[in-house]
């Protein structure tokens, strides 16, 4: 049984999808900038997770 969503719920889902698209675009822009960085992290910015890791050693600042 499928229930029809209220207009508010449909609007909320559309807004969430738009935010996900904007976040994906932002992450792609960051990855493009990191590709030009020499000696920097190869993946996502490690400070996002609260610490740095180099060759298996974690550094907490």
C-alpha positions in Angstrom: 0.0 0.0 0.0 1.5 3.3 -1.1 0.5 6.5 0.7 0.6 9.9 -1.0 3.0 12.3 0.6 1.8 15.7 1.8 3.0 18.8 -0.1 5.2 19.6 2.9 6.8 16.2 2.8 7.4 16.5 -0.9 8.9 19.9 -0.5 11.2 18.6 2.4 12.4 15.8 0.2 13.1 18.1 -2.7 15.1 20.5 -0.4 17.1 17.5 1.0 17.9 16.4 -2.5 19.0 19.9 -3.4 21.3 20.0 -0.3 22.8 16.7 -1.2 23.5 17.9 -4.8 25.1 21.1 -3.5 27.3 19.1 -1.0 28.4 16.7 -3.8 29.3 19.6 -6.0 31.3 21.2 -3.1 33.1 18.0 -2.4 34.0 17.6 -6.1 35.4 21.2 -6.2 37.5 20.4 -3.1 38.8 17.2 -4.7 39.7 19.1 -7.9 41.7 21.7 -5.8 43.4 18.9 -3.8 44.6 17.2 -7.0 46.9 20.2 -7.6 48.3 20.1 -4.0 51.8 18.6 -3.6 52.5 16.5 -0.5 49.0 16.9 0.9 46.5 14.3 1.9 45.4 11.9 -0.8 41.8 11.7 0.4 39.3 13.8 2.3 40.7 16.5 4.5 41.8 14.7 7.7 41.0 17.6 10.0 37.3 17.0 9.2 37.6 13.9 11.4 39.6 15.6 14.1 43.1 14.1 13.5 45.8 13.6 10.9 47.2 10.3 9.8 50.5 9.7 8.0 51.8 6.2 7.2 49.5 4.7 9.8 50.4 7.0 12.6 47.6 9.3 13.9 48.4 12.8 15.0 45.8 14.6 17.1 46.1 18.3 17.2 
